[in-house]
């Protein structure tokens, strides 16, 4: 592992540890007697039994996708705070496709649902992209607006076309419109009575998310398209100097980011576990995606791991309700942990300085200068 | 200052440096870029703390924790980039930080008298009630000097004070420095210009790569000897230049105009610019910073639009063409700000060498970058242009020194085999060795029949390198001269707008 990757990994661990520590303090304040038990639950529940491992992967799928969405835009110097709206819009389109097109075979219908959701997310992402490129409207402002427009639009359309009054949410999809589980239910299960099993509903979605992350890595690192996008993100003046069409890059980047989030929405709502709320709430997945992207240092491969980790914490956190912790406290704890993750760049810089100095102790100045390659004072 | 050592991550900026300053002397501190001159002075002024070593004043060891300590000890500094509040008057700037107050109310009368008398003593001719943003750069420097004098500083540090001045202003500054030294003040003068040292300094200390090479008596040392101390090898100070063989016209600019931003003065940034650049010549556009040179370059390279006029490259009208079209038509551009336009600092050296060509079939196939070809190409350029870096072609460009960063740009732009090479201040902030190299490369381009357009603020560069000089003042050309028929002083007068001649196209 090279030095930079090591620093990234170390700094992620450090922020996580600090976050956990403060989370523990909050647990102590809330209920001292079972705080330690709750803390242990948060840290270990995801590994208690193979079924829980499956649930961690299931929970990781949508937030890996929104994490990738935020990270992709970030590589082009854009802050996609609109992943939530793109996610909701994509999820909605997947639900609508799932309920209709009965004439299509199941496999084709699912593929159509995923593609349509990706396109819908991309269209939703294109709005702030176009506004930024041609009207110089800051993407954060227009993303917040598209989030709310998306939210109301989703409520309206769920209500009209897929409403289940019994639960006040969208109608569950017919079995054939859900993602295939590829036999995962026989792996990620636990025997709660002899001969009776409870299975995790983890499905092909997690594989799609991992595949997407790898694809994104290739696009960013190996193609001329990625070269242009990153050049715009790192230094837009130099990109202009090199004749790179910035407006095109901005729109393309926001569309791809939107598409990723839209696909994430589809993967959630076609997993057979979630239905869409018809109340006006902003979905948390887009915002969690920001934390996931930060924690993964915007590296697609890193995001696979950070998404899984955040999902792991959520699962354990939810479990502490059994110990009498209210869901609000649990959410505060998890949020604090994620909040600290935002400091990861700061810690990385700090570590880079101080560990760098420790490492240099062993070396002579001449050697060190040779490593640095000329001076730059 | 004895045995000062200052470390930064990855580099020792000052390695056991000892420097002695006498009362009433002008002491020059000479060194290449990155030699540690500014760091040493920043330690003295309290901006950095040294890791080892001591500072003595009048034989006593002193601790300097910050600029306030330095001030108390009578140490003042004129920074390269002035530290002035632009919407304050000259007087307000001078007293800022040491205001006299009576129960919280400013007492400016005393300050005014003192500043006026100081200004008179050194013949500064400065209106102390003008806002700083309305006075010239040379005047702003005088404000900085007055700041030090007002605080009764005895040790005055000047960090490259002549970089922004016209020849006339430089002369005045030199006189002021001599006057102040005669008053018994001690002056430390950071520079890499040997002529100025010869002109004004008593002694000269030379730093190289953070180490003190030695202190010499200026009168008894030649320029060649000093530059050798600085660079560590023999340097050819004057360029070996043969006559230009001028060919056909490559670039033709006619009636080029561009209005200024309305938020500014509304005055034209470029008005009615006409000129040609021919194959095999180096045409230099001289002028003081901010007189439209940047706008002209932006207009030629397509970084900004023009209002009227035509730009013709090799017979093709490119007035409206996009940046990439112009690049492909044969314009190479070494930009003024290498960090802003020239490089993507977070990219590797190799990635930066293909910034203009990454999309060509040579470096990509079906949308995928040909990594191996790019790395091989970067290695070739590294060898040919002697680019030094820590990890070769995969070095992060940010980690490279300024001179080597500039070489990356130079290599990239020259290797594209352009028709017209536009070089904007290509040697700014570089040391003698790098300057020498870049000048020789520009000449080599000229001799191979390219048209070279050089935009420079450095008079020495203008006189040495160019075959023809156009002087720009407030968005217009005010002189068209041959470097052989013009003196430094004359050029200075043109540049400051005091003189103008007919400019024939």
Interface residues (C-beta under 8 A of the other chain):
Chain A: X222 X223 X224 X225 X227 X230 X231 X234 X235 X237 X238 X239 X240 X241 X242 X243 X352 X353 X356 X357 X360 X365 X368 X369 X370 X371 X372 X373 X374 X375 X376 X377
Chain B: X8 X9 X10 X11 X12 X13 X15 X34 X35 X36 X38 X39 X209 X210 X301 X303 X322 X323 X324 X325 X327 X333 X335 X340 X341 X342 X343 X344 X345 X346 X347 X351 X355 X356 X358 X359 X364 X367 X368 X369 X371 X388 X389 X390 X391 X395 X399 X400 X401 X402 X403 X404
